[in-house]
Amino acid sequence: MYVQGAEPPLVGPDPPEDFDHWKKALTGRKNVEFKLYPKYNHLFFEGEGLPSPIEYTLKHGSVAPQVIEDIAAFILKTPGGR
């Protein structure tokens, strides 16, 4: 399973563009799903405005429950995932 937050990271490629590259690279694989979470940063919690070092060091968030649920559901339906 490939999951990604869509909020812009501090460095690196534009998240939706990066997501599209992964989808293209893994096209046709039956054991892959893709989930893009537009409201979450790459740590899978909702950021406030443009990301900054403060967001990642001082404003700790928790992984969004939806992301955890989606990953768990994928594992449970994958052969050998139970």
Secondary structure, DSSP 8 states (H G I E B T S, - for coil): -EEEE-S--SSSS-HHHHHHHHHHHTTT-TT--EEEETTB-TTSSB--SS--HHHHHTS-----HHHHHHHHHHHHHSTT--
